Amino acid sequence: MPYSAAHKRETRAKIVEAARILFNRHGFDDVTIDMIMRDAGLTRGGFYNHFDSKEALYAAAVSSFLMGRGAQWRGDAGVDPAKPGPDMAERMISGYLSPDHLGDLDGQCPMIALPSDIARTNPQVREAYQLLLTSMVGLFENGLSKGSDSMRETALSLAALCVGGMVLARTLPDSELAEEIRAAAHRTAVAMARSASELA
């Protein structure tokens, strides 16, 4: 008896989530299809019923963050895209540049966990990564600009500061320096968002 469409969706979602976590932990090259399927509780034979390649799964795993673990993270931070305003921009900054997010290797945003991998991979994966970035920039623009086009540069700068600060903090072996960088990026981003909101 063939599987139902709902079962296929659930199975695909299991594969994507297992892959997202493993890619965050180990990067693209060190994760195999066998590892992903084992962590998803499935056999390797079923992989190609859902994906043409590991690269296609990688793109799906990056994209899934936005409405999966990313949506959970935004909710925990009190970020509601339907209620734009300076408070939402600050919540986004504080949640993204938090010690909890830095320490959450499995749940981290792929923009932090995977940038060097993504720079070397195919266009499909880079497009998924770009979608995450444009969504973040859009949240900042929505929160800061109140309809003004002049805040795009600030939104881009905030996204770069948030992601860049976390990438640096995550890669350093010195935890004290990593915390200094995370905290400095947080303070600077909040100050930038407040200043931009006052000018809006």
Disulfide bonds with the S-S distance in Angstrom:
none
